[in-house]
């Protein structure tokens, strides 16, 4: 039987840079999600003050001007805060739109109702609270996988040192280092070690 050679192209410099920028954005998104509206306003005010500080060199001032740094009114602050909150809520809804509840997980796996919560606490499942209800993304379950979950997922979840919603985002986003597969897709193809290695780098930028 003739062997089959599979060639996987190394990620280009552009792909590597895009992946790095996505990691930075992911970390900044986590930070923004942790802020209260008044803290977001304070951040915007401090950023404006810093960028317009006369101690800046001319080059820094020019760079700030290119970024569009300008005085922000209270009305603009409120609008920006609301727009940020609206984007974050839409992002959250998109992430959790194909999710199931803990009782449904228990029924799916034929376990007690406490089992999904126990597995969640042990990082063997991923879920996020939505209106007081734990929502478990349906893509993590596999009838042929260990304990009904995609093989390797618990190890990946333990390697990811970011909040739950950021884990879900990372797991479902195409990754340049995984030949543009999502980590979930790569796990399903058996690339467990590669996904774990990538997971360990999340949040280091």
NUFIBA-845213 format. One line per 5 residues: number of its first residue (from 1); their letters; for each residue x, y, z of N, C-alpha, C, O. Coordinates in pm, 1 decimal. Atoms other than C-alpha are relative to their C-alpha. Layout:
N
NUM = a = X/Y/Z/X/Y/Z/X/Y/Z/X/Y/Z ~ ...
//
This chain:
205
1 = xxxxx = 85.6/-118.7/0.0/0.0/0.0/0.0/88.9/123.4/0.0/179.6/134.0/82.6 ~ -82.5/-119.9/13.1/147.0/335.8/-103.8/-34.4/100.2/108.4/-151.7/128.1/133.3 ~ 23.8/-99.3/-105.2/191.0/589.3/174.2/-50.2/130.2/-59.1/-28.6/159.0/-176.8 ~ 54.3/-128.7/43.3/19.5/926.1/154.2/79.0/110.6/68.9/84.9/117.1/191.7 ~ -75.6/-111.8/-55.4/234.3/1234.6/198.4/-90.4/121.3/13.1/-156.8/160.2/-83.0
6 = xxxxx = 81.0/-118.5/-23.2/60.0/1533.7/352.0/92.8/117.0/28.6/174.6/111.2/120.3 ~ -84.4/-117.9/-17.4/224.3/1874.3/319.4/-80.9/110.7/64.7/-186.8/149.0/15.1 ~ 66.1/-110.6/-68.5/128.2/2146.7/563.7/90.9/121.0/-8.8/202.7/119.1/42.5 ~ -80.8/-119.4/17.5/252.2/2492.6/472.3/25.5/68.0/134.0/-63.9/78.3/218.0 ~ -32.2/-75.3/-121.0/434.0/2682.3/746.0/-74.1/133.4/-4.5/-90.9/189.9/-112.6
11 = xxxxx = 71.0/-127.8/0.1/244.7/2994.7/854.9/89.8/111.8/-50.0/207.9/117.9/-15.8 ~ -76.8/-111.8/52.5/354.3/3307.3/670.8/19.8/104.7/108.5/-43.3/100.1/214.1 ~ -24.0/-108.2/-96.0/489.0/3616.5/846.4/-128.9/77.7/25.6/-154.4/122.4/137.4 ~ 126.6/-71.3/-14.1/152.7/3781.1/781.2/-93.5/-75.4/93.2/-161.3/-14.9/176.3 ~ 86.3/81.6/-86.4/-30.8/3490.2/946.8/46.3/6.8/144.9/-34.9/15.5/237.0
16 = xxxxx = -55.3/-6.1/-135.8/202.2/3498.9/1246.4/-34.2/134.0/64.6/-73.4/139.4/181.2 ~ 31.7/-133.0/-53.1/151.6/3875.0/1286.7/-148.6/11.5/32.1/-186.7/68.7/134.3 ~ 144.8/-4.2/-24.3/-225.7/3835.7/1254.8/-35.1/-77.4/126.5/-119.3/-34.8/205.5 ~ 26.3/80.7/-119.9/-222.0/3564.3/1519.0/43.1/75.5/125.2/-25.9/72.5/227.1 ~ -48.5/-77.1/-114.3/-15.4/3784.8/1750.5/-96.1/112.8/33.8/-125.5/136.9/150.8
21 = xxxxx = 94.3/-109.1/-22.4/-254.6/4075.8/1704.2/-130.1/-51.2/60.6/-189.9/14.6/145.7 ~ 121.7/57.9/-55.7/-550.1/3848.1/1775.7/18.4/-34.7/147.2/-73.6/-18.6/227.4 ~ -27.9/31.8/-140.6/-383.7/3733.5/2098.9/-2.8/126.2/85.4/-57.1/126.6/195.9 ~ -0.1/-127.0/-72.2/-326.1/4095.6/2203.1/-142.8/49.8/18.2/-181.2/93.2/126.8 ~ 138.8/-45.5/-6.9/-686.7/4184.1/2119.5/-79.9/-82.9/98.8/-164.6/-30.3/171.0
26 = xxxxx = 70.8/89.4/-91.6/-810.1/3881.3/2313.1/28.5/38.2/144.6/-61.7/41.7/228.4 ~ -35.5/-40.3/-135.3/-617.2/3988.9/2621.4/-62.0/133.0/37.9/-107.4/150.5/151.0 ~ 58.7/-130.8/-27.7/-740.6/4348.4/2591.9/-150.7/-11.7/16.9/-209.8/59.2/98.3 ~ 144.1/22.4/-13.8/-1097.7/4225.1/2546.4/-31.3/-51.7/140.3/-129.1/-9.7/202.1 ~ 19.0/50.6/-136.3/-1063.9/4030.8/2873.2/5.1/114.8/100.4/-75.4/121.8/193.3
31 = xxxxx = -15.4/-112.6/-91.5/-946.3/4348.6/3044.1/-123.4/90.1/-4.6/-176.5/128.0/99.9 ~ 117.2/-86.0/12.8/-1233.0/4559.3/2905.5/-123.4/-63.6/62.7/-204.8/4.4/125.1 ~ 116.2/69.0/-55.5/-1485.4/4296.0/3006.4/-3.1/5.4/152.6/-109.2/-7.8/213.8 ~ -7.2/-3.0/-145.7/-1364.5/4323.8/3365.6/-31.0/137.7/57.5/-43.4/152.8/179.1 ~ 19.7/-136.7/-46.6/-1427.9/4700.4/3381.9/-146.7/34.8/14.7/-231.9/-14.5/-59.1
36 = xxxxx = 131.5/-59.7/-15.5/-1733.8/4881.3/3509.3/-7.9/121.7/-92.0/95.9/174.9/-131.4 ~ 13.3/-116.2/90.3/-1877.7/5165.4/3291.1/80.5/120.8/44.6/141.9/188.0/-38.4 ~ -74.9/-116.5/-46.9/-1721.4/5432.3/3515.2/150.1/-20.5/-16.7/224.7/75.7/-35.1 ~ -142.0/29.2/19.3/-1384.8/5256.5/3485.7/39.5/16.4/-146.3/149.9/61.9/-176.4 ~ -25.2/-19.2/143.1/-1410.6/5254.9/3104.7/14.3/148.5/-30.1/101.9/189.7/-106.1
41 = xxxxx = -7.1/-144.9/19.0/-1477.7/5628.9/3117.0/132.5/53.7/50.8/195.2/137.0/-14.7 ~ -127.1/-43.9/-58.7/-1174.9/5679.1/3343.8/116.7/-38.3/-90.7/210.0/39.9/-108.7 ~ -105.7/46.0/90.3/-957.8/5475.1/3106.2/8.7/91.2/-121.3/117.9/130.2/-162.6 ~ 2.6/-86.6/117.5/-1068.3/5687.1/2809.5/57.0/137.6/33.1/131.7/195.0/-46.0 ~ -49.6/-131.7/-39.9/-997.5/6009.3/3000.5/150.9/-1.3/20.6/220.7/91.5/-20.3
46 = xxxxx = -144.2/9.6/-24.0/-652.1/5891.9/3109.1/77.0/-15.9/-130.4/185.8/39.2/-146.8 ~ -64.3/17.8/130.2/-569.4/5781.4/2755.1/8.7/132.9/-72.6/111.2/166.2/-132.1 ~ 1.3/-131.7/65.1/-670.9/6121.5/2623.0/104.3/91.8/63.1/177.3/161.0/-7.8 ~ -96.0/-84.8/-70.6/-463.5/6298.7/2891.3/143.0/-37.9/-34.9/227.9/48.5/-56.6 ~ -134.7/47.3/30.2/-160.0/6082.6/2821.1/42.6/37.7/-140.9/154.4/84.1/-163.2
51 = xxxxx = -34.5/-26.4/139.5/-173.7/6126.1/2445.8/20.3/148.4/-28.3/93.6/184.5/-120.4 ~ -10.4/-144.4/23.4/-207.7/6505.6/2472.7/95.6/66.7/97.8/102.8/189.6/102.0 ~ -93.5/-53.5/-98.2/55.4/6547.5/2747.5/113.1/74.0/-71.2/174.1/18.6/-162.6 ~ -107.2/-76.5/66.2/305.6/6823.4/2650.5/137.7/-61.0/16.3/229.9/-23.9/-56.3 ~ -129.6/65.3/-19.2/589.9/6603.3/2780.4/31.9/-95.8/-114.0/146.6/-137.3/-130.7
56 = xxxxx = -23.0/90.3/112.3/541.9/6381.9/2474.9/91.4/66.9/-101.6/89.4/188.9/-118.1 ~ -82.7/-52.5/108.6/795.9/6419.8/2197.0/-88.9/34.5/-118.2/-205.4/-5.0/-122.5 ~ 77.1/-37.0/118.1/685.2/6565.9/1863.6/-44.8/-123.9/-76.4/-156.5/-128.5/-128.0 ~ 35.3/122.1/72.7/692.8/6218.7/1707.1/-118.9/-67.9/65.1/-209.5/-114.9/-3.8 ~ 110.2/64.3/-70.6/463.5/6081.0/1977.3/-128.9/78.1/-19.1/-236.5/20.2/-34.2
61 = xxxxx = 117.7/-83.5/19.5/229.6/6378.8/1939.6/-58.5/-21.1/-138.9/-180.0/-30.7/-155.9 ~ 46.6/23.9/136.0/214.7/6326.5/1563.7/-68.8/-135.1/-11.5/-170.5/-148.9/-79.4 ~ 59.8/132.7/3.6/144.0/5957.1/1617.4/-139.5/2.6/62.8/-233.6/-57.7/11.0 ~ 130.1/-11.4/-65.5/-137.1/6042.9/1859.3/-101.0/67.4/-92.2/-217.7/28.8/-97.6 ~ 89.6/-69.5/91.8/-279.8/6282.9/1601.6/-49.1/-93.0/-109.9/-165.0/-86.9/-151.0
66 = xxxxx = 38.8/95.1/103.9/-277.5/6008.1/1340.3/-104.5/-98.1/50.5/-187.9/-147.4/-25.4 ~ 99.3/90.5/-58.1/-475.0/5792.3/1579.3/-133.1/69.5/22.4/-232.8/5.4/55.8 ~ 124.9/-72.4/-17.2/-734.2/6066.3/1600.4/-26.5/42.7/142.4/-142.1/63.2/179.6 ~ 17.7/-41.7/-138.5/-673.4/6165.0/1963.3/-57.6/141.3/3.3/-4.1/231.8/-60.8 ~ 62.1/-130.8/-11.9/-901.8/6456.2/2052.9/-79.5/4.3/128.8/-101.5/-97.6/194.3
71 = xxxxx = 80.6/-16.4/-120.5/-1104.0/6595.7/2336.4/-132.6/-73.5/-16.8/-195.5/-66.7/-122.4 ~ 123.3/79.5/5.5/-1401.9/6372.2/2419.4/-100.6/57.1/98.2/-71.9/70.1/217.2 ~ 103.9/-56.9/-86.0/-1723.5/6519.9/2554.0/-66.1/-109.0/82.4/-49.7/-227.9/54.9 ~ 72.7/96.7/-82.8/-1938.2/6356.3/2822.2/-98.1/-80.5/-84.1/-116.1/-200.5/-63.4 ~ 95.7/69.0/87.0/-2195.1/6275.2/2555.8/69.7/-106.2/-84.1/16.9/-215.8/-103.0
76 = xxxxx = -76.6/96.7/79.3/-1929.4/6105.4/2341.7/47.3/-115.7/87.4/48.6/-230.8/43.7 ~ -38.9/105.3/-94.8/-1803.9/5915.8/2648.9/-113.9/-99.1/17.8/-94.2/-220.4/10.2 ~ 116.4/85.9/-22.9/-2153.7/5784.0/2713.3/-29.6/-85.3/-121.9/-61.0/-203.6/-109.4 ~ 26.7/73.3/122.9/-2199.8/5685.8/2349.6/103.1/-110.7/-21.4/68.6/-221.7/-62.1 ~ -105.1/100.5/15.5/-1864.6/5505.8/2340.5/-16.6/-114.2/99.6/3.0/-230.8/65.2
81 = xxxxx = 22.1/102.6/-101.3/-1939.5/5322.8/2664.5/-113.1/-93.6/-40.1/-102.6/-215.6/-27.5 ~ 114.1/81.6/40.8/-2276.4/5208.1/2534.4/36.0/-87.6/-120.0/-2.1/-204.5/-126.2 ~ -39.1/76.6/118.7/-2127.1/5101.8/2200.0/89.6/-117.8/40.0/76.7/-227.3/-14.6 ~ -87.2/107.5/-47.6/-1859.5/4899.7/2383.1/-80.4/-109.5/67.6/-59.0/-228.1/42.2 ~ 85.1/97.7/-68.1/-2117.6/4732.4/2605.1/-85.0/-78.2/-99.7/-100.4/-199.6/-86.8
86 = xxxxx = 85.0/65.9/100.4/-2342.5/4657.6/2306.2/79.1/-102.9/-79.6/29.5/-212.2/-107.0 ~ -85.0/94.2/73.4/-2052.7/4495.9/2115.1/31.3/-121.7/85.2/29.9/-235.0/37.1 ~ -34.7/111.3/-88.8/-1958.0/4288.3/2418.3/-118.1/-94.8/21.8/-100.4/-216.5/27.6 ~ 117.0/84.8/-18.0/-2313.1/4164.9/2470.0/-31.2/-79.2/-127.0/-71.1/-195.5/-120.2 ~ 22.5/70.7/126.0/-2348.4/4078.3/2101.7/101.5/-112.4/-16.2/67.2/-222.7/-58.6
91 = xxxxx = -106.7/100.5/4.4/-2014.5/3894.5/2115.5/-35.3/-116.8/90.2/-17.6/-232.3/51.7 ~ 37.2/103.3/-95.6/-2137.2/3703.2/2421.6/-114.1/-86.0/-53.6/-110.9/-208.5/-42.7 ~ 115.0/73.4/54.0/-2467.5/3609.2/2255.7/40.7/-92.1/-114.6/-10.4/-203.4/-127.2 ~ -47.1/82.5/111.4/-2286.8/3482.4/1946.1/73.2/-123.6/50.3/56.5/-233.2/-3.1 ~ -77.0/111.9/-54.2/-2054.5/3266.3/2154.9/-89.6/-107.8/59.9/-58.2/-226.6/52.3
96 = xxxxx = 83.3/93.3/-75.5/-2338.7/3106.5/2349.7/-127.8/-41.0/-72.1/-212.2/-108.9/-13.6 ~ 126.8/25.5/67.7/-2608.9/3080.3/2083.1/-26.1/-148.5/-24.7/-142.0/-188.8/-35.1 ~ 17.8/144.2/21.5/-2549.5/2706.1/2027.3/43.2/-76.0/124.8/128.1/-164.9/119.2 ~ -36.9/60.7/-127.9/-2529.5/2606.1/2392.1/-118.5/-73.7/60.9/-233.4/-53.1/21.9 ~ 103.3/74.0/-71.1/-2720.5/2371.5/2621.3/19.5/18.9/149.8/128.3/54.6/195.0
101 = xxxxx = -4.9/-20.8/-144.4/-2801.7/2387.1/2991.9/58.2/-122.6/70.6/75.5/-228.6/10.5 ~ -56.2/110.1/-78.8/-2657.8/2171.9/3270.2/-93.5/-121.8/3.9/-45.3/-233.9/-12.2 ~ 88.8/116.7/3.3/-2972.1/1950.4/3291.4/3.0/-71.7/-134.8/-5.3/-194.4/-140.1 ~ -7.5/61.2/132.9/-2949.9/1893.5/2914.9/131.2/-76.0/-17.2/134.9/-182.1/-79.4 ~ -129.8/69.8/5.7/-2580.7/1803.7/2948.4/-9.9/-131.6/75.4/37.4/-234.6/27.4
106 = xxxxx = 16.0/121.7/-80.6/-2668.5/1553.4/3223.3/-80.2/-105.4/-76.0/-47.8/-224.1/-72.4 ~ 81.0/93.6/78.8/-2934.6/1399.4/2999.6/79.9/-55.8/-117.2/72.2/-174.6/-148.3 ~ -80.7/40.7/116.1/-2697.3/1390.3/2702.0/104.0/-104.5/40.0/124.6/-202.6/-31.5 ~ -107.4/88.2/-44.0/-2420.3/1218.8/2900.8/-49.1/-113.7/88.8/28.1/-200.9/128.6 ~ 59.7/102.8/-86.0/-2661.0/1004.8/3106.6/66.7/-1.1/138.0/109.3/-105.6/187.4
111 = xxxxx = -61.4/-14.6/-132.0/-2525.0/1135.9/3436.7/-98.1/70.0/93.6/-209.2/104.9/53.7 ~ 82.0/-77.5/-93.3/-2663.6/1303.1/3746.5/6.3/147.2/-38.6/92.5/187.1/-116.8 ~ 1.8/-143.3/32.0/-2749.0/1673.9/3729.6/120.0/73.5/59.4/154.5/182.9/14.9 ~ -115.8/-63.5/-62.0/-2450.9/1751.2/3950.0/126.4/-21.2/-81.7/219.8/58.5/-72.8 ~ -121.2/35.1/73.7/-2199.1/1589.0/3715.6/51.5/111.3/-91.1/171.6/138.4/-90.0
116 = xxxxx = -51.9/-107.8/84.9/-2182.5/1874.8/3459.6/70.2/109.5/80.4/172.3/162.8/37.0 ~ -61.0/-103.0/-84.6/-2105.7/2120.6/3741.1/134.0/-47.8/55.2/229.4/29.3/65.0 ~ -125.9/55.9/-50.2/-1840.0/1888.1/3882.4/107.5/2.9/-108.8/222.4/38.5/-82.7 ~ -96.5/0.4/111.5/-1674.6/1852.8/3540.6/41.7/142.4/-36.2/156.1/166.5/-74.9 ~ -31.7/-140.0/27.1/-1693.9/2228.1/3490.0/103.6/49.8/100.0/199.7/116.9/62.3
121 = xxxxx = -92.3/-42.2/-104.8/-1517.4/2287.2/3822.0/139.2/-60.1/-20.4/239.7/2.1/13.9 ~ -127.6/67.6/23.1/-1245.1/2038.0/3722.3/62.3/36.0/-135.6/164.7/-20.8/-173.7 ~ -50.0/-41.9/131.6/-1194.1/2210.0/3382.4/-8.4/-111.6/-103.0/72.3/-117.6/-195.8 ~ 20.4/105.7/99.2/-1321.4/1904.1/3196.8/-108.7/38.5/-100.3/-124.0/-26.5/-203.7 ~ 99.7/-56.8/89.4/-1604.7/2104.4/3037.8/15.2/151.6/4.8/73.9/206.5/98.0
126 = xxxxx = -2.8/-145.8/4.2/-1640.5/2468.5/2936.3/-142.9/52.1/-2.2/-228.2/-0.9/-73.4 ~ 132.6/-60.5/-4.9/-1941.4/2685.0/3017.3/13.3/143.2/49.0/115.0/180.1/107.7 ~ 3.7/-137.3/-49.4/-2034.3/3045.9/3091.6/-140.8/27.9/50.8/-238.2/-26.2/-1.4 ~ 131.3/-33.5/-53.9/-2316.6/3190.8/3297.0/-68.1/103.8/-87.2/-5.6/199.7/-132.5 ~ 79.5/-92.7/79.9/-2592.8/3367.1/3107.0/-135.0/15.9/69.0/-215.6/-77.0/72.3
131 = xxxxx = 123.0/-24.1/-76.3/-2874.4/3526.5/3307.6/-18.4/-101.7/112.0/-129.3/-149.0/136.8 ~ 5.9/90.3/-113.2/-2788.7/3301.5/3600.0/-3.1/-147.4/-34.7/-13.4/-231.9/54.1 ~ 5.9/139.8/45.4/-2788.8/2982.4/3390.6/132.2/-36.2/-66.4/183.2/39.2/-149.4 ~ -122.7/45.9/63.8/-2478.7/2785.6/3296.6/-30.3/-49.7/-139.8/-116.9/-135.2/-158.2 ~ 17.5/38.8/139.4/-2455.0/2750.9/2917.4/126.4/-72.2/-47.4/236.6/-17.9/-40.8
136 = xxxxx = -110.5/84.8/46.6/-2236.4/2471.2/2775.9/-2.1/-5.5/-153.0/-96.7/-60.3/-209.7 ~ -2.9/8.8/147.1/-2134.8/2511.7/2407.0/-12.0/-145.1/-46.2/58.4/-233.3/3.0 ~ 29.4/136.6/43.9/-2266.7/2206.9/2221.3/115.7/-63.3/-76.4/125.1/-185.9/-81.8 ~ -107.5/55.9/83.6/-1955.0/2168.3/2002.0/100.6/-82.9/78.8/175.6/-160.3/19.4 ~ -100.3/73.0/-79.1/-1750.6/2026.7/2293.5/-35.3/-147.3/21.8/48.9/-226.0/65.1
141 = xxxxx = 43.8/136.6/-27.1/-1953.6/1706.1/2312.3/19.2/-89.7/-122.2/-4.3/-48.9/-235.9 ~ -27.3/96.4/105.9/-1863.6/1396.9/2111.0/-36.7/-138.7/51.7/26.3/-187.2/145.6 ~ 42.0/131.6/-48.3/-2042.8/1061.5/2152.2/110.3/-105.6/-7.0/103.3/-207.2/62.2 ~ -110.1/95.4/12.2/-1720.8/883.8/2049.9/121.4/39.6/83.3/219.7/-34.3/88.3 ~ -113.6/-47.4/-77.9/-1491.7/1086.4/2276.6/-2.7/-50.1/143.2/-105.2/-100.0/189.4
146 = xxxxx = -6.3/42.8/-140.3/-1375.3/1006.5/2631.7/-102.6/77.2/84.2/-105.8/200.2/81.7 ~ 103.1/-62.3/-83.6/-1663.9/1073.2/2873.2/-94.1/89.4/-79.3/-153.3/182.4/-24.7 ~ 94.7/-75.3/82.0/-1866.3/1208.8/2581.2/47.5/137.8/-42.3/-32.5/220.9/-85.4 ~ -57.5/-131.0/33.4/-1630.5/1502.6/2517.6/110.3/-18.3/-103.4/173.1/-124.0/-109.3 ~ -107.4/6.2/99.2/-1388.8/1581.2/2232.8/130.9/-39.7/67.0/169.2/18.8/168.4
151 = xxxxx = -127.3/47.5/-56.2/-1062.5/1396.0/2300.5/99.9/114.9/10.6/120.7/189.3/-85.3 ~ -102.0/-102.6/-20.5/-799.6/1627.0/2448.4/-52.9/132.3/51.6/25.2/215.6/97.8 ~ 54.6/-129.5/-41.6/-1038.6/1910.6/2534.8/30.7/34.1/146.0/72.0/146.8/173.5 ~ -31.0/-34.9/-139.3/-995.2/1886.8/2915.1/144.2/48.1/19.6/168.3/141.4/96.2 ~ -139.9/-42.4/-12.2/-615.7/1914.7/2878.5/20.2/140.5/-56.4/98.1/219.5/-3.0
156 = xxxxx = -9.0/-133.3/60.4/-657.5/2218.2/2653.5/-60.9/103.7/93.8/-4.4/211.4/112.5 ~ 65.5/-92.9/-91.8/-898.5/2382.7/2897.9/89.0/30.5/119.9/92.7/143.8/167.9 ~ -90.3/-21.0/-114.1/-648.7/2334.5/3179.5/120.3/86.6/-40.2/175.3/159.3/42.5 ~ -115.2/-77.3/47.3/-373.1/2490.2/2964.5/-35.0/146.6/-24.8/52.2/233.3/-18.8 ~ 42.9/-137.3/27.7/-577.7/2801.5/2884.5/-16.7/76.8/130.4/-98.2/39.2/214.7
161 = xxxxx = 4.4/-79.3/-122.7/-522.4/3064.5/3154.7/-72.9/132.8/-23.3/-21.9/239.7/10.2 ~ 82.7/-117.9/26.7/-796.6/3306.5/3047.3/-142.5/-30.2/43.9/-175.7/-146.5/67.1 ~ 138.5/22.5/-40.8/-1164.1/3356.8/3144.2/-77.3/-88.5/-98.1/-34.5/-109.9/-211.5 ~ 77.9/97.9/77.3/-1432.8/3120.1/3014.4/-38.3/50.0/-138.7/-20.6/-22.0/-236.9 ~ 42.1/-49.8/131.0/-1565.3/3341.7/2735.0/117.9/14.4/-95.9/103.3/-5.4/-216.5
166 = xxxxx = -119.2/-9.7/84.2/-1212.8/3399.8/2608.7/45.9/-138.4/-45.1/95.7/-154.4/-156.5 ~ -31.6/137.9/40.0/-1152.2/3024.0/2609.9/-89.4/-42.2/-117.0/-42.2/-99.4/-215.3 ~ 94.7/37.8/105.6/-1465.5/2973.2/2399.6/35.8/70.5/-130.0/32.3/9.9/-237.1 ~ -40.5/-76.0/118.6/-1354.5/3248.6/2160.6/121.6/-63.5/-66.1/122.1/-86.7/-187.0 ~ -124.3/56.2/54.4/-1006.1/3101.0/2119.2/-23.9/-137.1/-62.2/30.5/-166.8/-168.6
171 = xxxxx = 24.6/135.9/48.4/-1133.4/2745.9/2072.1/-74.9/-3.0/-132.4/-63.6/-99.9/-207.4 ~ 85.2/0.8/120.1/-1369.0/2845.5/1790.2/48.2/96.9/-108.3/-21.8/119.9/-206.9 ~ -53.0/-95.3/98.1/-1148.2/3094.3/1602.3/112.6/-64.5/-80.1/199.3/-129.1/-21.2 ~ -110.0/54.8/80.8/-924.0/2990.5/1307.1/134.9/47.5/52.0/151.9/164.2/87.4 ~ -130.1/-27.9/-59.0/-563.0/2973.0/1422.1/108.8/-24.7/-104.2/119.1/-134.4/-158.9
176 = xxxxx = -104.7/11.6/102.1/-268.7/3038.8/1188.6/98.9/-111.1/32.2/146.0/-180.4/-58.0 ~ -96.5/101.9/-40.2/-41.5/2808.3/1389.3/-54.4/-141.5/-16.4/22.0/-238.0/-13.4 ~ 63.3/131.0/20.0/-289.2/2523.1/1335.9/-46.5/-15.2/-145.1/-145.6/-82.2/-174.0 ~ 31.7/5.2/143.2/-293.2/2566.5/958.4/-140.3/54.8/-27.1/-213.4/5.0/-112.7 ~ 126.8/-73.4/13.2/-595.1/2798.9/994.1/-123.3/-81.3/39.8/-236.3/-43.5/8.8
181 = xxxxx = 112.2/72.8/-59.5/-807.6/2533.2/1162.4/-34.5/65.9/133.2/50.9/129.9/194.6 ~ 29.8/-41.0/-136.1/-995.4/2625.0/1476.6/58.0/-106.7/92.4/73.6/-221.3/50.2 ~ -48.8/102.3/-92.6/-856.2/2450.2/1786.5/-96.5/-117.3/13.9/-52.7/-231.4/28.2 ~ 98.5/109.1/-8.4/-1180.8/2249.8/1804.8/14.6/-93.3/-119.5/13.5/-215.4/-103.7 ~ -16.8/82.0/120.4/-1135.7/2131.4/1445.8/129.1/-81.1/7.1/132.0/-198.2/-30.5
186 = xxxxx = -129.2/69.6/-10.6/-770.2/2044.6/1512.4/-9.5/-115.8/99.4/47.0/-222.5/75.6 ~ 17.7/108.0/-98.0/-867.9/1841.0/1819.9/-73.4/-118.1/-62.8/-37.2/-233.6/-40.4 ~ 78.0/106.4/64.1/-1121.3/1645.8/1615.4/83.2/-78.5/-101.5/51.4/-192.8/-134.4 ~ -89.6/67.5/94.3/-840.7/1563.4/1370.3/114.9/-70.0/72.3/204.2/-126.1/8.9 ~ -101.9/69.1/-78.0/-627.2/1428.2/1654.3/125.6/78.9/30.2/223.3/22.3/79.3
191 = xxxxx = -119.5/-82.2/-22.0/-382.0/1721.1/1677.7/2.6/54.6/143.7/16.2/175.0/165.4 ~ 15.0/-40.0/-140.4/-407.7/1726.6/2057.1/123.2/73.5/52.0/110.5/179.9/112.5 ~ -122.5/-62.6/-51.7/-43.9/1807.6/2138.3/22.5/138.0/-58.7/67.1/229.0/11.2 ~ -16.8/-130.5/64.4/-35.2/2092.4/1886.3/-93.2/103.4/62.5/-53.6/217.6/86.1 ~ 97.4/-92.7/-57.4/-349.7/2247.8/2032.6/39.7/36.7/143.0/29.1/152.9/182.3
196 = xxxxx = -43.4/-27.5/-137.4/-221.4/2214.5/2390.1/117.0/98.1/-0.5/120.8/191.7/79.4 ~ -116.5/-88.8/8.1/107.8/2379.0/2290.3/-42.1/142.9/-30.7/12.2/237.6/26.3 ~ 49.7/-133.7/32.6/-80.1/2671.5/2137.3/-76.1/60.0/117.1/-62.7/178.9/145.8 ~ 78.6/-48.2/-114.8/-314.4/2698.1/2436.6/89.7/56.3/108.9/53.7/152.7/176.4 ~ -91.9/-43.3/-104.9/-16.7/2737.5/2667.2/59.1/139.0/-27.8/113.0/202.2/63.0
201 = xxxxx = -54.5/-131.1/32.7/87.1/3055.1/2482.8/-104.2/111.4/8.1/-69.9/229.3/-1.2 ~ 106.2/-100.4/-2.0/-249.7/3230.4/2510.2/14.2/89.5/122.9/29.9/42.2/235.4 ~ -7.6/-94.8/-109.6/-234.1/3546.6/2717.1/140.0/44.3/36.0/157.3/121.1/130.6 ~ -136.9/-38.4/-36.2/145.5/3582.1/2715.1/41.5/129.2/-67.3/145.6/185.0/-32.6 ~ -36.8/-122.7/69.2/145.4/3883.9/2482.9/-46.0/119.4/81.2/-24.8/233.6/40.5
//
